[in-house]
Amino acid sequence: MGSLNKVVFMLASCLILFSCSGENDSNSATSQKDHVWKEQTDTIDKAKEVEGMMLESAAATREAIDKHDE
C-alpha cells in the first residue's frame, strides 16, 4: 500500500506543478519585452536609428557637394 501512496503523491505533485506553470505562459510575450537588458537593447536600437539618420545626412551632403562642384 505504501508504493500506491507514493505514486498518487507523485501524480498529484506533477499535476499541481504543471497546472501552475501554465499561468505564466500567457505573460510570456510581456516578459520577453521586459528583460534584464531592456535598457541596453533600447539604447542600441536608438543608436542604430541615429546611425541611419547620420548616413542619410552624409549622403545628402555628398550629393549637395557634388552638385555644387559641377
C-alpha distances in whole Angstrom, upper triangle without the diagonal:
4,6,5,7,9,10,11,13,15,16,17,19,20,21,23,24,26,27,29,31,32,35,36,37,40,42,42,46,47,45,47,50,49,48,49,52,53,57,57,57,59,62,62,62,65,67,66,68,71,71,72,74,76,76,78,80,81,82,84,86,87,88,90,91,92,94,96,97,98
4,5,5,6,9,10,11,12,14,15,16,19,20,21,22,24,26,27,29,31,33,35,36,38,40,40,44,45,43,44,48,47,46,46,49,51,54,55,54,56,59,59,59,62,64,64,66,68,69,69,72,74,74,75,78,79,80,82,84,84,85,88,89,90,92,94,95,96
4,5,5,6,9,10,11,12,14,15,17,18,20,21,22,24,26,27,29,31,33,34,37,38,38,42,43,41,42,46,45,44,45,48,49,52,53,52,55,57,57,57,60,62,62,63,66,67,67,70,71,72,73,76,77,77,79,81,82,83,85,87,87,89,91,92,93
4,5,5,6,9,10,11,12,14,15,16,18,20,21,22,24,26,28,30,32,33,35,37,37,41,42,40,42,45,45,44,45,48,49,52,53,52,54,57,57,57,60,62,61,63,66,66,67,69,71,71,73,75,76,77,79,81,82,83,85,86,87,89,91,92,93
4,5,5,6,9,10,10,12,14,15,16,18,20,21,23,24,26,28,30,31,34,35,36,39,40,38,40,43,43,42,43,46,47,50,51,51,53,55,56,56,59,60,60,62,64,65,66,68,70,70,72,74,75,76,78,80,81,82,84,85,86,88,90,91,92
4,6,5,6,9,10,10,12,14,15,16,18,20,21,23,25,27,28,29,32,34,34,37,38,36,38,41,40,39,40,43,45,48,49,48,50,53,53,53,56,58,58,59,62,62,63,65,67,68,69,71,73,73,75,77,78,79,81,83,83,85,87,88,90
4,5,5,6,9,10,11,12,14,15,16,18,20,21,23,25,27,28,31,32,32,36,37,35,37,40,40,39,40,43,44,47,48,47,49,52,52,52,55,57,56,58,61,61,62,64,66,66,68,70,71,72,74,76,76,78,80,81,82,84,86,87,88
4,5,5,6,8,10,10,12,14,15,16,18,20,22,24,26,27,29,31,31,35,36,34,36,39,39,38,39,43,44,47,48,47,49,52,52,52,55,57,56,58,61,61,62,64,66,66,67,70,71,72,74,76,77,78,80,81,82,84,86,87,88
4,6,5,6,9,10,11,12,14,15,17,18,20,22,24,25,28,29,30,33,34,32,34,38,37,36,37,40,41,44,45,45,47,50,50,50,53,55,54,56,59,59,60,62,64,65,66,68,70,70,72,74,75,76,78,80,80,82,84,85,87
4,5,5,6,9,10,10,12,14,15,17,19,21,22,23,26,28,28,31,32,30,32,35,35,34,35,38,39,42,43,42,44,47,47,47,50,52,52,53,56,57,57,60,62,62,63,66,67,67,69,71,72,73,75,77,78,79,81,83,84
4,5,5,6,9,10,11,12,14,15,17,19,21,22,25,26,26,30,31,30,31,35,34,34,35,38,39,42,43,42,44,47,47,47,50,52,51,53,56,56,57,59,61,61,62,65,66,67,69,71,72,72,75,76,77,78,81,82,83
4,5,5,6,9,10,11,12,14,16,18,20,21,23,25,26,29,30,29,31,34,33,33,34,38,38,41,43,42,43,47,47,47,49,51,51,52,55,56,56,59,61,61,62,65,66,67,68,71,72,72,75,76,77,78,81,82,83
4,5,5,6,9,10,11,12,15,17,18,20,22,23,24,27,28,26,28,31,31,30,31,34,35,39,40,39,41,44,44,44,47,49,49,50,53,54,54,56,58,59,60,62,64,64,66,68,69,70,72,74,75,76,78,80,81
4,5,5,6,8,10,11,13,15,17,17,20,22,22,25,26,25,26,30,29,29,30,33,34,37,38,37,39,42,42,42,45,47,46,48,51,51,52,54,56,56,58,60,61,62,64,66,67,68,70,72,72,74,76,77,78
4,5,5,6,9,10,11,14,16,16,19,21,21,25,26,24,26,29,29,29,31,34,34,38,39,38,39,43,43,42,45,47,47,48,51,52,52,54,56,57,58,60,62,62,64,66,67,68,70,72,72,74,76,77,78
4,6,5,6,9,10,12,14,16,18,19,20,24,24,23,25,28,27,27,29,32,32,36,37,36,38,41,41,41,44,46,46,47,50,51,51,53,55,56,57,59,61,61,63,65,66,67,69,71,72,73,75,77,78
4,6,5,6,9,11,12,14,16,17,18,21,22,20,22,25,25,24,26,29,30,33,34,33,35,38,38,38,41,43,43,44,47,48,48,50,52,53,54,56,58,58,60,62,63,64,66,68,69,70,72,74,75
4,5,5,7,10,11,11,14,16,16,19,21,19,21,24,24,24,26,29,29,33,34,33,34,37,37,37,40,42,41,43,46,46,47,49,51,51,52,55,56,57,58,61,62,63,65,66,67,68,71,72,73
4,6,6,8,10,11,13,15,16,19,20,19,21,24,24,24,27,30,29,33,34,33,34,38,38,37,40,42,42,43,46,47,47,49,51,52,53,55,57,57,59,61,62,63,65,67,68,69,71,73,74
4,5,6,8,10,12,13,14,18,18,17,19,22,21,22,24,27,27,30,32,31,32,35,36,35,38,40,40,41,44,45,45,47,49,50,51,53,55,56,57,59,61,61,63,65,66,67,69,71,72
4,6,6,7,10,11,11,15,16,14,16,19,19,19,21,24,24,28,29,28,29,32,33,32,35,37,37,38,41,42,42,44,47,47,48,50,52,53,54,56,57,58,60,62,63,64,66,68,69
4,6,5,8,10,10,14,15,14,16,19,19,20,22,25,25,28,30,28,29,33,33,32,35,37,37,37,40,42,42,44,46,47,47,50,51,52,53,56,57,57,59,61,62,63,65,67,68
4,6,6,8,10,13,13,13,15,18,17,19,21,24,23,27,29,27,28,31,32,31,33,36,36,36,39,41,41,42,45,46,46,49,51,51,52,55,56,57,59,61,61,63,65,66,67
4,6,5,7,10,10,9,12,14,14,15,17,20,20,23,25,24,24,28,28,28,30,33,33,33,36,37,38,39,42,43,43,46,47,48,49,52,53,54,56,58,58,60,62,63,65
4,5,5,8,10,9,11,14,15,15,18,21,20,23,25,23,24,28,28,27,29,32,31,32,35,36,36,38,41,41,42,44,46,46,48,50,51,52,54,56,57,58,60,62,63
4,6,7,8,10,11,13,14,16,19,21,20,23,25,23,24,27,28,26,29,32,31,31,34,36,36,37,40,41,41,43,45,46,47,49,51,51,53,55,56,57,59,61,62
4,6,5,6,9,10,11,13,16,18,17,20,22,20,21,24,25,24,26,29,29,29,32,33,33,35,37,38,39,41,43,44,45,47,49,49,51,53,54,55,57,59,60
4,5,5,6,9,10,11,14,16,15,19,20,18,19,23,23,22,24,27,26,27,30,31,31,33,36,36,37,39,41,42,43,45,47,47,49,51,52,53,55,57,58
4,5,5,7,9,11,14,16,14,17,19,17,17,21,21,19,22,24,24,24,27,29,28,30,33,33,34,36,38,39,40,42,44,44,46,48,49,50,52,54,55
4,5,5,6,9,13,14,12,15,17,16,16,19,20,19,21,24,24,24,27,28,28,30,32,33,34,36,38,39,40,42,44,44,46,48,49,50,52,54,55
4,5,5,6,10,12,11,14,16,15,15,19,19,19,21,24,24,24,27,29,29,31,33,34,35,37,39,39,41,43,44,45,47,49,50,51,53,55,56
4,5,6,10,11,9,13,14,12,13,17,17,16,19,21,21,22,25,26,26,28,30,31,32,34,36,36,38,40,41,42,44,46,47,48,50,52,53
4,6,10,10,7,11,13,10,11,14,15,14,16,19,19,19,22,23,24,25,28,29,29,31,33,34,35,37,39,40,42,43,45,46,48,49,51
4,7,8,6,9,11,11,11,14,15,15,17,19,20,21,23,25,25,27,29,30,31,33,35,36,37,39,41,42,43,45,46,48,49,51,53
4,6,5,9,10,10,11,14,15,15,17,19,20,21,23,24,26,27,29,30,32,33,35,36,38,39,41,42,44,45,47,48,50,51,53
4,6,8,9,10,12,13,14,16,18,19,20,22,24,25,26,28,29,31,32,34,35,37,38,40,41,43,44,45,47,49,50,51,53
4,6,5,6,8,10,11,12,14,15,17,18,20,21,23,25,26,27,29,30,31,33,35,36,37,39,41,42,43,45,46,48,50
4,5,5,6,9,10,10,12,14,15,16,18,20,21,23,24,26,27,29,30,32,33,34,36,38,39,40,42,44,45,46,48
4,6,5,6,9,10,11,12,14,15,16,18,20,21,22,24,26,27,28,30,32,33,35,36,37,39,40,42,43,45,47
4,5,5,6,9,10,11,12,14,15,16,19,20,21,23,25,26,27,29,30,31,33,35,36,37,39,41,42,43,45
4,5,5,6,9,10,11,12,14,15,17,19,20,21,23,24,26,27,29,30,31,33,35,36,37,39,41,42,44
4,5,5,6,9,10,11,12,14,16,17,18,20,21,23,24,26,27,29,30,32,33,35,36,38,39,41,43
4,5,5,6,9,10,10,12,14,15,16,18,20,21,22,24,26,27,28,30,31,33,34,36,37,39,41
4,5,5,6,9,10,10,12,14,15,16,19,20,21,23,24,25,27,29,30,31,33,35,36,37,39
4,5,5,6,9,10,11,13,14,15,17,19,20,21,23,24,26,27,29,30,32,33,35,36,38
4,5,5,6,9,10,11,12,14,16,17,18,20,21,23,24,26,27,29,30,32,33,35,37
4,5,5,6,9,10,10,12,14,15,16,18,20,21,22,24,25,27,28,30,31,33,35
4,5,5,6,9,10,11,12,14,15,17,18,20,21,23,24,26,27,29,30,31,33
4,5,5,6,9,10,11,12,14,16,17,18,20,21,23,24,26,27,29,30,32
4,5,5,6,9,10,10,12,14,15,16,18,20,21,22,24,26,27,28,30
4,5,5,6,9,10,10,12,14,15,16,18,20,21,22,24,26,27,29
4,5,5,6,9,10,11,12,14,15,17,18,20,21,23,24,26,27
4,5,5,6,9,10,11,12,14,15,16,18,20,21,22,24,26
4,5,5,6,9,10,10,12,14,15,16,18,20,21,22,24
4,5,5,6,9,10,10,12,14,15,16,18,20,21,23
4,5,5,6,9,10,11,12,14,15,17,18,20,21
4,5,5,6,9,10,10,12,14,15,16,18,20
4,5,5,6,9,10,10,12,14,15,16,18
4,5,5,6,9,10,10,12,14,15,17
4,5,5,6,9,10,11,12,14,16
4,5,5,6,9,10,10,12,14
4,5,5,6,9,10,11,12
4,5,5,6,9,10,11
4,5,5,6,9,10
4,5,5,6,9
4,5,5,6
4,5,5
4,6
4
